[in-house]
């Protein structure tokens, strides 16, 4: 089912497009691919030009305040609205987190099956984030969890894309990183060498140069392990390129690939 909504208020919250498609878990903008935070309803106009079924508000699916007052059963609808508003705050937070997670992982090209694990982690660590912290909001927390989850399971994602499609800056991300290990202790025990080798393989392939890089990584691991993962990967490949006299990959392109200097 495809629904076209009219007006900026009815459009995509991300790009304001009016082209919205309904899929099995919600409504998605056909222009930018963002999962919508609010369900969209196709407008229906009566003979006296009163339009019903506008986009739902954040707490109700029975129209906006003006529509509820004009309705024939306004009293009953008012009571239903009050009951609907009692919905627990935590449930609303998880709904927002679900939408954010789906949007980000799909734009990263990852499977939507990963959403359940990421949401479970969000629900698990959120109570440990201090009250009134901006990282208690799904908009700030979910992108960070996605990054560290994929890193923990040794899956490389495009970090620049993650920042582009999220509502978190690099400065905020680094701020989250500093406290992340306090409530995600298992992250400290992840297999860093495996992740670094995955990064190396993604840049140079899995042939002779990769095998040489693996040997160098093993040999110098204790000396360089305190550096960042991408810095280690760039250093190891740089040494391999020098030893093999390979000219196909330049140090400039290597630095650009890992976003290092």
N, C-alpha and C positions, 0 to 999 in steps of 0.2 A: 504494500500500500504506500503510495506517495502522496504527501500532503504539501500543498503550497500555501504558505501563510502570507498575509499582507501587512506591511507596515514595519518600521524598525523595531517597535516594541515586540512584535511577533517573530522577528527574525532570529538568526543564530546569535547567541550571546558573544561569540568570538569574532565573527566577521560581518555580522548583520545581514547575511544572505537570507533571502526568503524561500530558498529551495531546501525543504526538509524532507527526509525519507524516514519512514517507520521501519525498524528492523526488530529482530526477536527480543532485544533487551532494551529498547528505548527508541529515541529519535535522533537521527544523525544529519548534520548539515552536508548536503551533497556538494557544496563548494569547497569547504576546507576539511571536511571529514570529522569535525568535532562532535562528540556525543553531547546532546543538549541537556542542560540542567533542569529545564522545565519541559513537561510534556506539551506538545502542540496539538491543537484541535483545529480542524478546518472550519472557518467562519460560516455560519448559516444566518442569512438575513430574512426576516419575516416580511409580510406585505407592508407593514407600517414602518419598515426600514429600521427596526430594532435588531441589532446584531447580537447573537448569543454564541456561546462556546468559544470565547476568546482564549488565548493561552492562559493556563491555570496559574494561580498565585503560588508562592513558595510553600503555603501550608494547606491549600485546599484544591480540590479538583472540581468544585462546583461554581466556578466563575468568580469575577471580581466583586467588590462590595456593591457597586452600582447595579450590576446584573442580579445580585441576590435580592436587593430591595425591590426591583421591578417585577420579579417573578411572582406568579400567582400564590405559590406556597412559600412566601418569604419567611413566615414564622418558623416553619419546619426546617427550611434551609438554614436559617440563622442558628437553630439548635444543632444541626448537623455540623455547621462550620465550627461551633464552639467545641464540639466533641473532637473534631478533626485536629483542632489546634492544641489539644492535650497531648498529642503525639510526642513521645519522649525525645528530648533534645539529642540524645545519643543516636537514636534511629535516624534522625535527619543528617547528622554528621556522617554516618556510615553510607547513607544514600549519596551524599556529595562525594565521599571518598571513592565509592564504586564508579561513579561517572568519570571522575578525574583519572582513575586508574585505567579504565577502559580506553579513554581518549589517548592518554600518553603512550601506553604500550602498543596500541594499534598504529600510532604514528611513528613509533620506533621500529615497526615491522615485526613485533613479537606476537606470540600466540595469546589470544584472549584467555586461554586456560591458566595463564600465569596470574591472572587477576585475583583468584581466590587466595593464593599464597601471600600476595602483597597486601591484600586487605586484612588477612589474619595477622600479619606482622604489624600493620598499622594499629589494629585494635589492641594488640599485645603491648606495644611500646608507648602508646599515647598517654596512659596513666602516669608514666614515669617522666613525662615532659612537664616542666614546672607550669603552674597555672598562669594564665595571661600571656604565655609565650606564643609568639607568632607561629611556632612550629607545631602547635596543637591543631592548627587549621589544616584540612586536607590539601589546600592549594599549595602550601609550603612544604608539608611533610611528605606527601605521596611521591613527588619527584625524587626526593632524597632516598626514600625507601626503595624505590625502583632501581636507582643507581646502585646502591649497596647490595640489594638482593641479587642482581645480575652479576655483580662482581664476586659475591660469595660463591655463586655456582659456576664461576669461570666463563661467563658469557659476556662478550664485548658488545657494548652499545655505543652509539654516536653521542658523546656528551654534549657537543655543540647543538645537536638537534634537540636533545633533552631540555637545554636551557631555552631554546627558541620557542618550544611548544608549552613551556611551563611558566608559572607565575613566580619564579624564584630566580634571584640573581646569583652570580658566582660568589659574591661576598657572603650572601645568606647561606649558600650551600657550604662554604668553608666553615661558617659559624656552626652549622649543624654537625659537620664532620667532627669537630672538636669534642662534642658531647655525645656523639652517637655511640661510641664504644661503652659508655656507662650503662646503657640499657640494651645493648646488642652485643654482649660479651663473646658470643660464638664467632662473631666476625673476626676477632683477633686470631682465631685458630684456623682460618681459611687457608687453603693451599695457594699461597701467593705465587710460587714458582710456576704453577700450572696456568694461572691467569696470565702471567707475563709471557709465557711461551705461546699462549693463544694470541696475545697481542702481536708478538713477533711473527708468528705464522701468518697472521692476517695481512702483514705488510710485505713480507719477503717470500711467502709461500712455504711449502714444506719439503724443500729439496736440500741440496748440499749446504747452502748457506744457513738454513735453519738448523741442521744438525751441528754445524760448527758453533752457532750461537748458543745452542743448548749446552755444549761442552764448556763454553766460556762462562755461561751463567752458573753452572755447577761449580766451576773452579773458583770464581770470585764472589760467590754468594755471601759468605760471611762478612766480606769487606763492604759490599754495596747494598746489603739488604735493608739498611735503614733509610734508603732513599725512596722516593715515590715510584710506583710501579712503572709508569710511562718513562720516567727518567732512566730507570734500570734497563728497560727494553731498548730505549734509544742508544744507551751506552754500549750495550752488548752487541747490537747490530752494527754500530759504528766500528767497534773493534773487529768484528767479522769482516766488514767491508774492507778495512785497511789490510788485514792479513791475506784476504783472498784477492786483493787488487781488483775488486768488482767495480765497474764503472757504470753499471746500469742504474744503480740507485745512488743519488747524491746525498750528501749530508744535509743539504738544504731541504730536499723533499722528505728526508727522514725526520728532521725536526718538525716540519709542517704536519706530517702524519701523526706525530705524538704530541703536537702542540707544546713543544719544549724548545729551549734555546741552547 
